[in-house]
Amino acid sequence: MTHSEPSPWCLLCMRRPSRSIVLAFLALPLLAALVFWLNERQSDTAPRSSAAIPVRVISVAQQDVPRHVSALGSVLSLHSVEVRPQVDGILTKVLVKEGQWVGRGDLLATLDDRSIRASLDQARAQLGQSQAQLQGAAVDLRRYRLLSTDDGVSKQTLDQQQALYTQLQATVKGNQAAIANAQVQLSHTQIHSPVTGRVGIRNIDEGNLVRSSDARGLFSVTQIDPIAVEFSLPQQMLPTLQKLLKASTPAQVLAFMDADGENTLLGEGHLALIDNQIAANTGTVRIKAEFGNADARLWPGQLVTVQLRTGIDQQALVVPPPVVQRGLDGHFVYRLEGDQVTSVPVKVLYQDSALTTVAGVKVGDLLVLDGQSRLKPGARVKVVPQEANTDSDDMADGRSRP
């Protein structure tokens, strides 16, 4: 029994089902991979959209807050004297060194006094001569008066003796004045310190001829303790300044210097003086404060930052400055309520570099300290401990540490 060969049409029909099956088998893994990828993406997206934002919080505190106004000031000596000779002469001796501390009345330098002493001796001699002549004239005058009662001497002679006596009295007074002047000149040959302070750089050495008309003095003596700081404030502050000046307790003034990026306290003083007029070109009034300066931390000519205390807010609500944010409608803070935050409008009453006084919150409210740039009302947050160092990816850029 013979078998016939299959026809080509039958072979074609047998091949078509096998190709479809192969394609189906190839498509199934791709489809499964696509479904798995979509499921994974949805599972990754859902938790991220609801992830808690890490923030740090701080509670609202209540305390007395001193108010200050700041300005740039210049340190001035209360007394600075240029020591100059008051008489001409040779500078014989300088008894102090540059930079030495001296007291009021200390001897600083001496001048050659020989010619002045000679003038003083001459004046004294002339005084002795005039006094002797005056004494003789007085005796003659008494005698002439007795004789005139009996017409023993003419009235003309008596009058002449009286005139001589008066003339000699004037001569004696002139001699006494000459002596006093010579004594003053002699005292000027010894130069004493007029104030307590520090000796500056010497301009003239010993042995030089000095004159009272010289443009330069011998040196300067500058008082260091106490010392003053002068600064200016806007004229709008004048009523407050007048009130502070009349207060029973002097208003506190602090002086700082910027050293290595930090403000270093140099001294604590008090408000001493308000100038008697306002500068018309700047609209400011000059203020002077006095400081005790025993440790010489303030130096004449030094530029300092001045803080004048203008008042104290009793039991004010305070937060660090980074807590308060500025929006289109004004200032606001993010308050923690459970695991979410709400936006609370506040009013800034006073602010400095260390703290901000606000109204609109309560004592103990937990407010967001940093991370606000990623927040919005109703956002879920995760409180990070104050001691933790979070990565920059978890916290908002530009945060500030308390």
C-alpha positions as CSV (number, residue, x, y, z in Angstrom):
1,M,0.0,0.0,0.0
2,T,1.6,3.2,-1.1
3,H,1.4,6.6,0.6
4,S,0.8,9.7,-1.4
5,E,3.0,12.8,-0.8
6,P,1.2,15.7,1.1
7,S,0.3,18.6,-1.0
8,P,2.1,22.0,-0.6
9,W,-1.1,23.6,0.6
10,C,-1.3,21.2,3.5
11,L,2.3,21.9,4.5
12,L,1.6,25.7,4.5
13,C,-1.4,25.1,6.7
14,M,0.7,23.2,9.2
15,R,3.5,25.9,9.4
16,R,1.2,28.9,10.2
17,P,0.0,27.8,13.6
18,S,3.5,27.1,14.9
19,R,4.7,30.7,14.0
20,S,1.8,32.3,15.9
21,I,2.5,30.2,18.9
22,V,6.2,31.3,18.9
23,L,5.3,35.0,18.7
24,A,2.8,34.6,21.6
25,F,5.4,33.0,23.7
26,L,7.9,35.8,23.0
27,A,5.3,38.5,23.8
28,L,4.3,37.1,27.1
29,P,7.6,37.9,29.0
30,L,7.7,41.4,27.7
31,L,4.1,42.0,28.8
32,A,4.8,40.6,32.2
33,A,7.9,42.8,32.6
34,L,5.9,45.9,31.6
35,V,3.2,45.1,34.2
36,F,5.8,44.5,36.9
37,W,7.5,47.8,36.1
38,L,4.3,49.8,36.2
39,N,3.4,48.2,39.6
40,E,6.8,49.0,41.0
41,R,6.7,52.7,39.8
42,Q,3.2,53.1,41.4
43,S,4.5,51.5,44.6
44,D,7.5,53.8,44.7
45,T,5.6,57.0,43.9
46,A,2.8,56.5,46.5
47,P,5.1,56.5,49.6
48,R,7.2,59.4,48.4
49,S,4.2,61.6,47.9
50,S,3.1,61.0,51.5
51,A,6.5,60.9,53.1
52,A,7.0,63.1,56.2
53,I,9.2,66.1,55.8
54,P,12.0,66.3,58.4
55,V,12.0,69.5,60.4
56,R,13.3,70.9,63.6
57,V,11.0,72.6,66.0
58,I,11.3,74.9,69.0
59,S,8.8,76.0,71.6
60,V,7.7,79.6,72.1
61,A,9.4,81.1,75.2
62,Q,8.4,84.0,77.4
63,Q,11.0,86.4,78.9
64,D,12.0,90.0,79.4
65,V,13.5,91.4,76.2
66,P,15.7,94.5,76.3
67,R,15.3,96.8,73.2
68,H,18.4,98.2,71.6
69,V,19.2,100.6,68.8
70,S,22.6,100.2,67.1
71,A,24.9,102.7,65.5
72,L,28.5,103.1,64.5
73,G,30.5,105.2,67.0
74,S,34.0,106.6,67.5
75,V,36.0,106.5,70.7
76,L,37.0,109.9,72.1
77,S,39.1,110.9,75.0
78,L,37.4,113.0,77.6
79,H,40.6,115.1,78.0
80,S,43.5,115.2,75.5
81,V,46.1,117.8,76.0
82,E,49.0,118.8,73.7
83,V,51.8,119.7,76.1
84,R,53.5,122.9,74.9
85,P,56.1,125.2,76.6
86,Q,54.7,128.5,77.8
87,V,58.1,130.2,77.9
88,D,61.0,130.1,75.6
89,G,64.1,128.1,76.6
90,I,66.2,125.0,76.2
91,L,64.5,121.7,76.9
92,T,66.9,120.4,79.6
93,K,65.2,117.2,80.6
94,V,62.2,114.9,79.7
95,L,61.2,112.9,82.7
96,V,58.7,110.6,81.1
97,K,58.8,107.9,78.4
98,E,56.6,107.5,75.4
99,G,53.5,105.5,76.3
100,Q,54.0,106.0,80.0
101,W,50.9,106.5,82.3
102,V,51.1,109.7,84.3
103,G,48.9,111.3,86.9
104,R,47.6,114.8,87.1
105,G,50.4,117.1,88.4
106,D,53.3,114.8,87.6
107,L,56.4,116.5,86.4
108,L,56.9,115.8,82.7
109,A,59.8,118.0,81.5
110,T,62.0,121.0,82.6
111,L,63.4,124.0,80.7
112,D,66.6,126.0,81.4
113,D,65.5,128.5,84.1
114,R,68.7,130.5,84.8
115,S,67.7,133.7,83.0
116,I,64.3,133.7,84.7
117,R,65.8,133.2,88.1
118,A,68.1,136.1,87.5
119,S,65.1,138.3,86.5
120,L,63.4,137.2,89.7
121,D,66.4,138.1,91.9
122,Q,66.5,141.5,90.2
123,A,62.9,142.1,90.8
124,R,63.3,141.2,94.5
125,A,66.2,143.6,94.8
126,Q,64.2,146.4,93.2
127,L,61.4,145.7,95.7
128,G,63.8,145.9,98.6
129,Q,65.1,149.3,97.4
130,S,61.6,150.6,96.8
131,Q,60.4,149.5,100.3
132,A,63.4,151.3,101.9
133,Q,62.6,154.5,100.1
134,L,58.9,154.1,101.0
135,Q,59.8,153.7,104.6
136,G,61.9,156.9,104.6
137,A,59.2,158.8,102.8
138,A,56.7,157.6,105.4
139,V,58.8,158.9,108.3
140,D,59.3,162.3,106.6
141,L,55.6,162.5,105.9
142,R,54.7,162.0,109.5
143,R,57.2,164.6,110.6
144,Y,55.9,167.2,108.0
145,R,52.4,166.7,109.2
146,L,53.4,167.5,112.8
147,L,55.3,170.6,111.7
148,S,52.5,171.8,109.6
149,T,50.3,172.2,112.6
150,D,52.6,174.9,113.9
151,D,53.3,176.3,110.4
152,G,56.8,174.8,110.8
153,V,56.6,173.6,107.2
154,S,54.8,175.0,104.2
155,K,51.7,173.3,102.8
156,Q,53.5,172.9,99.5
157,T,56.3,170.9,101.1
158,L,53.8,168.6,102.8
159,D,51.9,168.0,99.6
160,Q,55.2,167.1,97.8
161,Q,56.1,164.6,100.5
162,Q,52.6,163.1,100.3
163,A,53.0,162.7,96.5
164,L,56.5,161.1,96.9
165,Y,55.1,158.7,99.4
166,T,52.2,157.7,97.1
167,Q,54.6,157.3,94.2
168,L,56.9,155.0,96.2
169,Q,53.8,152.9,97.2
170,A,53.1,152.4,93.5
171,T,56.7,151.5,92.8
172,V,56.6,148.9,95.6
173,K,53.4,147.4,94.1
174,G,55.1,147.4,90.6
175,N,58.1,145.6,92.0
176,Q,55.8,143.0,93.7
177,A,54.0,142.4,90.4
178,A,57.3,141.9,88.7
179,I,58.3,139.3,91.3
180,A,55.0,137.5,90.8
181,N,55.4,137.5,87.0
182,A,59.0,136.2,87.4
183,Q,57.7,133.4,89.7
184,V,55.0,132.5,87.2
185,Q,57.6,132.4,84.4
186,L,59.9,130.3,86.6
187,S,57.0,127.8,87.3
188,H,56.5,127.4,83.5
189,T,60.1,126.0,83.2
190,Q,58.7,122.9,85.0
191,I,56.0,121.3,82.9
192,H,53.4,119.2,84.8
193,S,50.7,117.0,83.4
194,P,47.4,118.7,83.4
195,V,45.4,115.4,83.3
196,T,45.8,111.8,84.2
197,G,46.5,109.8,81.1
198,R,49.0,108.2,78.7
199,V,51.9,110.0,77.1
200,G,52.0,110.0,73.4
201,I,54.9,110.0,70.9
202,R,57.6,112.7,71.7
203,N,58.1,115.3,69.0
204,I,61.1,117.2,70.5
205,D,64.2,115.8,72.2
206,E,66.3,117.2,75.1
207,G,68.7,120.0,74.2
208,N,66.5,121.7,71.7
209,L,65.3,125.3,72.0
210,V,61.6,125.4,72.4
211,R,59.3,128.4,72.0
212,S,55.7,129.0,73.1
213,S,54.9,129.8,69.5
214,D,56.1,126.5,68.1
215,A,53.5,124.7,65.9
216,R,54.3,121.3,67.5
217,G,54.1,120.5,71.2
218,L,56.4,118.3,73.1
219,F,53.9,115.4,73.2
220,S,50.3,114.8,74.1
221,V,48.7,113.3,77.2
222,T,45.4,111.6,76.6
223,Q,43.0,110.5,79.3
224,I,42.0,106.8,78.7
225,D,39.9,106.1,81.8
226,P,37.1,107.1,81.8
227,I,36.6,107.4,78.0
228,A,33.8,108.5,75.7
229,V,32.1,107.1,72.6
230,E,30.4,109.5,70.2
231,F,27.7,108.3,67.7
232,S,24.7,109.6,65.8
233,L,21.1,108.5,65.7
234,P,18.1,109.7,63.6
235,Q,16.2,112.7,64.8
236,Q,13.1,110.6,65.2
237,M,14.9,109.1,68.2
238,L,15.1,112.4,70.0
239,P,12.0,112.1,72.3
240,T,13.2,108.6,73.3
241,L,16.7,109.9,74.0
242,Q,15.4,112.8,76.1
243,K,13.3,110.4,78.1
244,L,16.3,108.2,78.7
245,L,18.5,111.1,79.7
246,K,16.0,112.2,82.4
247,A,15.5,108.7,83.8
248,S,16.8,108.1,87.3
249,T,18.9,105.1,86.1
250,P,21.4,106.0,83.3
251,A,20.6,104.2,80.0
252,Q,23.0,101.3,79.3
253,V,25.3,101.6,76.3
254,L,27.4,98.7,75.0
255,A,30.4,99.0,72.7
256,F,31.4,96.1,70.4
257,M,34.2,95.5,67.9
258,D,34.0,93.1,65.0
259,A,36.9,90.7,65.4
260,D,37.3,87.7,63.1
261,G,33.6,87.9,62.2
262,E,32.4,88.0,65.8
263,N,31.3,91.0,67.9
264,T,33.6,91.3,70.9
265,L,32.2,93.3,73.8
266,L,34.7,96.1,74.7
267,G,32.9,97.9,77.4
268,E,29.7,98.9,79.1
269,G,28.8,102.5,79.7
270,H,25.9,104.9,80.0
271,L,24.2,107.7,78.1
272,A,25.9,111.0,79.1
273,L,25.0,113.7,76.6
274,I,22.7,114.7,73.7
275,D,24.0,117.4,71.4
276,N,22.3,120.8,71.6
277,Q,21.3,120.7,67.9
278,I,20.4,118.4,65.1
279,A,22.6,118.2,62.0
280,A,20.5,119.7,59.2
281,N,22.3,118.0,56.4
282,T,22.0,114.5,57.8
283,G,18.9,114.7,60.1
284,T,20.8,113.1,62.9
285,V,21.7,114.1,66.5
286,R,25.0,113.4,68.1
287,I,25.1,111.3,71.3
288,K,27.9,110.8,73.8
289,A,28.3,107.9,76.1
290,E,30.9,107.5,78.9
291,F,32.7,104.2,79.7
292,G,34.9,103.0,82.5
293,N,38.0,101.8,80.8
294,A,40.4,100.5,83.4
295,D,41.6,97.7,81.1
296,A,42.1,100.1,78.2
297,R,40.1,98.0,75.7
298,L,38.6,101.2,74.2
299,W,41.2,103.4,72.5
300,P,40.8,107.0,71.2
301,G,40.0,107.1,67.5
302,Q,38.7,103.5,67.5
303,L,35.5,102.7,65.5
304,V,33.0,100.5,67.4
305,T,29.5,99.3,67.1
306,V,27.3,100.9,69.8
307,Q,24.1,99.4,71.3
308,L,21.9,101.8,73.3
309,R,19.2,100.2,75.4
310,T,16.0,102.0,74.8
311,G,13.6,99.9,77.0
312,I,12.5,96.4,78.1
313,D,9.5,94.4,76.9
314,Q,8.2,92.6,80.0
315,Q,7.4,88.9,79.5
316,A,7.4,89.0,75.8
317,L,6.9,86.0,73.5
318,V,10.2,85.2,71.8
319,V,11.4,82.8,69.1
320,P,14.7,82.6,67.1
321,P,14.6,84.8,63.9
322,P,14.6,81.8,61.5
323,V,11.2,80.7,62.8
324,V,9.4,83.8,61.3
325,Q,8.7,83.7,57.6
326,R,7.6,86.5,55.3
327,G,4.7,85.9,52.9
328,L,2.6,88.0,50.6
329,D,0.2,88.8,53.4
330,G,2.9,89.5,56.0
331,H,4.8,87.4,58.5
332,F,3.8,83.9,59.5
333,V,5.1,80.8,61.3
334,Y,4.5,77.0,60.9
335,R,3.0,75.6,64.0
336,L,3.1,71.8,64.7
337,E,-0.2,70.2,65.4
338,G,0.2,66.4,65.7
339,D,2.2,65.3,62.7
340,Q,1.1,68.2,60.5
341,V,1.8,71.9,60.3
342,T,-0.5,74.9,60.0
343,S,0.4,78.4,58.9
344,V,-0.2,81.0,61.7
345,P,0.0,84.7,60.9
346,V,2.1,86.7,63.5
347,K,3.1,90.3,64.1
348,V,6.8,91.0,64.7
349,L,7.1,93.5,67.5
350,Y,10.9,93.6,67.8
351,Q,13.8,91.7,66.2
352,D,17.6,91.5,66.5
353,S,20.2,89.0,65.6
354,A,19.5,86.7,68.5
355,L,15.7,86.7,68.9
356,T,12.4,87.9,67.6
357,T,9.4,89.2,69.7
358,V,6.1,88.2,68.2
359,A,2.4,88.3,68.8
360,G,-0.2,85.8,67.6
361,V,1.1,82.6,69.2
362,K,1.1,81.2,72.8
363,V,3.8,80.1,75.2
364,G,4.8,76.5,74.6
365,D,3.6,76.4,70.9
366,L,5.9,74.2,68.8
367,L,7.0,76.1,65.8
368,V,9.1,74.9,62.9
369,L,12.7,76.2,63.2
370,D,14.0,75.2,59.8
371,G,12.9,73.3,56.7
372,Q,10.1,75.7,55.9
373,S,10.9,76.0,52.2
374,R,9.4,72.5,51.7
375,L,6.3,73.0,53.8
376,K,2.8,74.1,53.1
377,P,-0.2,74.1,55.4
378,G,-1.3,70.6,56.2
379,A,2.0,69.0,55.2
380,R,3.1,65.9,57.3
381,V,6.4,66.4,59.1
382,K,8.8,64.4,61.1
383,V,10.5,66.1,64.0
384,V,14.2,65.8,64.0
385,P,16.0,66.1,67.4
386,Q,17.9,69.3,68.0
387,E,21.2,67.4,68.4
388,A,20.8,65.5,65.1
389,N,22.9,66.5,62.1
390,T,20.6,66.0,59.1
391,D,21.7,65.9,55.5
392,S,21.2,68.8,53.2
393,D,18.8,66.7,51.1
394,D,16.5,66.2,54.1
395,M,16.5,69.8,55.3
396,A,15.7,73.0,53.4
397,D,18.5,75.0,52.0
398,G,19.5,78.2,53.9
399,R,18.6,76.9,57.4
400,S,20.1,78.5,60.5
401,R,21.2,76.9,63.6
402,P,20.1,78.4,66.9
